[in-house]
């Protein structure tokens, strides 16, 4: 019989650039030391480390609030540690948290919560914590934590989307989106851009476009009615949609053959099949064919 458990996945981002800067020996040492430190911090706060996977760590907690406080304290301490390190050695941590029934068998754990936590970790950006748990009081401001709703996000293998929150752990950071909008002239486009906070730059071949958050949603696809046209037979007529949701730019796959995303500094790519993810930083989007195909129609993006 499964036990209600909160699962925490942590992963390091930017390790590719660290290996390029430091070389294999020093970079391996840095990754190993940081992974060991993560294990020690989470265990000290009541977590049970199930296993490490390269530069990732899988940990379980009996209580969701304890789990969130543990990863928040970890991120805050890690931020202080980074101030003492050269920029070339910086390895941001991203975290996924989910609660549900889990089976622990032979030192490993299985269950829906494991899959969700892993997926949220993949989707989170550097320094971010994404959580999906019915046991968390998202209205609480205890420990200086705030929760930003990201809305329903599809997770591969689940029929129903997950209601996901980003855990804002910076103690001096205010992310009350409604309050921020309140003092701004709603008729001013420039003010809207500031309030919505982001814009996305897209480039394919000779085509370059910039879309501000208040101009979304926009569509990428093969037909001319799309705001960003990628004229390649592998691209679906309406292949993907970019939309603004709860303070983030979301990429939603609407295609027949899938969309691949590769973020700068990430060691792996993300495949979306009728799924979605948050766009952050810089990277590339391959439409209808993976990055292993050198001829794949690839759109460069940057979120600023």
Residue pairs with C-beta under 8 A, 6 or more apart in sequence:
2 101
2 102
2 103
2 111
3 101
3 102
3 103
3 104
4 99
4 100
4 101
4 102
5 60
5 61
5 62
5 99
5 100
5 101
5 102
5 109
5 111
5 113
6 60
6 61
6 62
6 63
6 64
6 66
6 67
6 97
6 98
6 99
6 113
6 133
6 135
7 58
7 59
7 60
7 97
7 98
7 99
7 100
7 102
7 109
7 111
7 113
7 114
7 116
7 117
8 42
8 47
8 57
8 58
8 59
8 60
8 61
8 67
8 70
8 71
8 95
8 96
8 97
8 117
9 56
9 57
9 58
9 95
9 96
9 97
9 117
9 118
9 120
9 121
10 38
10 42
10 56
10 57
10 59
10 71
10 74
10 93
10 94
10 95
10 121
11 55
11 56
11 57
11 93
11 94
11 95
11 121
11 122
12 31
12 34
12 35
12 55
12 56
12 91
12 92
12 93
12 94
13 91
13 92
13 93
13 94
13 125
13 126
13 265
13 266
14 90
14 91
14 92
14 126
14 265
15 27
15 31
15 55
15 91
15 265
15 267
16 265
16 266
16 267
17 88
17 265
18 27
18 30
18 31
18 88
18 89
18 90
18 91
19 27
21 27
21 88
21 89
22 30
22 88
22 89
30 89
30 91
31 55
31 91
34 55
34 91
34 93
35 52
35 55
35 56
35 57
38 57
38 74
38 93
39 49
39 52
39 57
39 59
41 70
41 73
41 74
41 77
42 49
42 57
42 59
42 70
42 71
42 74
43 49
43 59
45 66
45 69
45 70
45 73
46 61
46 62
46 63
46 66
46 70
47 59
47 60
47 61
47 67
47 70
48 59
48 60
48 61
49 57
49 58
49 59
50 58
50 59
50 60
50 104
50 107
50 108
50 109
51 57
51 58
51 107
51 108
52 58
55 91
56 121
58 109
58 114
60 102
60 104
60 109
61 67
61 70
63 135
64 97
64 99
64 133
64 135
64 136
65 135
65 136
65 137
67 97
68 97
68 129
68 131
68 136
68 145
68 167
69 143
69 145
71 95
71 97
71 129
71 167
71 169
72 129
72 143
72 145
72 167
72 169
74 93
74 95
75 93
75 95
75 127
75 129
75 169
76 169
76 171
78 93
79 127
82 90
92 126
92 127
93 126
93 127
94 121
94 124
94 125
94 126
94 127
94 128
94 129
95 121
95 124
95 128
95 129
95 130
95 167
96 116
96 117
96 118
96 119
96 120
96 121
96 122
96 123
96 124
96 129
96 130
96 131
97 117
97 120
97 129
97 130
97 131
97 132
97 133
97 167
98 112
98 113
98 114
98 116
98 117
98 120
98 131
98 132
98 133
98 162
99 113
99 132
99 133
99 134
99 135
99 136
100 111
100 112
100 113
100 116
101 111
101 112
101 113
102 109
102 110
102 111
102 113
102 114
103 109
103 110
103 111
112 158
115 155
115 157
115 158
116 132
116 155
116 158
116 162
119 155
119 156
120 130
120 131
120 132
120 155
120 162
120 164
121 130
122 270
123 130
123 153
123 270
123 277
123 278
124 130
124 166
124 278
125 278
125 280
125 281
126 265
126 281
128 166
129 166
129 167
129 169
130 150
130 164
130 165
130 166
130 167
131 147
131 164
131 165
131 166
131 167
132 162
132 163
132 164
132 165
136 147
136 165
138 147
138 149
138 165
139 147
140 147
144 169
144 171
145 167
145 168
145 169
146 167
146 168
146 173
146 174
146 175
146 176
147 165
147 166
147 167
147 168
148 165
148 166
148 168
148 175
148 177
148 246
148 247
149 163
149 164
149 165
149 246
150 164
150 165
150 166
150 245
150 246
150 248
150 278
151 163
151 164
151 245
151 246
152 161
152 162
152 163
152 164
153 161
153 162
153 164
153 276
153 277
154 161
154 162
154 274
154 275
154 276
155 161
155 162
155 275
156 273
156 275
168 175
174 180
175 247
177 246
177 247
180 195
181 195
184 191
184 192
184 194
184 195
185 191
186 192
189 212
189 214
192 212
192 213
192 214
193 199
193 212
193 213
193 214
196 212
196 213
196 214
196 244
196 247
197 213
197 247
198 212
198 213
198 244
198 248
198 249
198 303
198 304
199 210
199 211
199 212
199 213
199 303
199 304
200 210
200 211
200 242
200 249
200 279
200 301
200 302
200 303
200 304
201 208
201 209
201 210
201 300
201 301
201 302
201 303
201 304
202 208
202 209
202 210
202 211
202 220
202 228
202 299
202 300
202 301
203 209
203 299
203 300
203 301
204 228
204 230
204 297
204 298
204 299
204 300
207 228
207 229
209 227
209 228
211 218
211 227
211 228
211 242
213 244
213 249
214 244
216 242
216 243
216 244
216 249
217 241
217 242
217 243
217 244
218 226
218 227
218 228
218 241
218 242
219 225
219 226
219 227
219 228
219 238
219 239
219 240
219 241
219 242
220 226
220 227
220 228
220 229
220 230
220 235
220 239
220 240
220 241
220 242
220 285
220 287
220 299
221 228
221 229
221 230
221 235
221 236
221 237
221 238
221 239
221 240
222 229
222 230
222 231
222 232
222 233
222 235
222 236
222 237
222 239
223 229
223 237
223 238
226 238
226 239
228 299
230 239
230 287
230 297
230 299
232 287
232 288
232 297
234 257
234 287
234 288
234 289
234 296
234 297
235 255
235 287
235 288
235 297
236 254
236 255
236 256
236 257
236 287
236 288
238 254
239 253
239 254
239 255
239 259
239 287
239 288
240 251
240 252
240 253
240 254
240 255
240 259
240 285
240 287
241 251
241 252
241 254
242 249
242 250
242 251
242 252
242 279
243 249
243 250
243 252
244 250
248 278
248 279
248 280
249 278
249 279
249 280
249 303
250 276
250 277
250 278
250 279
251 259
251 261
251 272
251 276
251 277
251 278
251 279
251 285
252 272
252 275
252 276
253 259
253 272
253 273
253 274
253 275
253 276
254 274
255 287
255 288
256 288
257 288
257 289
258 271
258 272
258 273
258 288
258 290
259 271
259 272
259 273
259 285
259 286
259 287
259 288
260 269
260 270
260 271
260 272
260 285
260 286
260 289
260 290
260 291
260 296
261 269
261 270
261 272
261 277
261 279
261 283
261 284
261 285
261 286
262 269
262 270
262 283
262 284
262 286
262 291
263 270
263 280
263 281
263 282
263 283
264 281
264 282
264 283
265 281
266 283
269 286
269 290
269 291
270 277
271 290
279 301
279 303
280 303
281 302
281 303
282 300
282 301
282 302
282 303
283 300
283 301
284 291
284 298
284 299
284 300
284 301
285 298
285 299
285 300
285 301
286 293
286 296
286 297
286 298
286 299
287 296
287 297
287 298
287 299
288 296
288 297
289 295
289 296
289 297
290 296
291 298
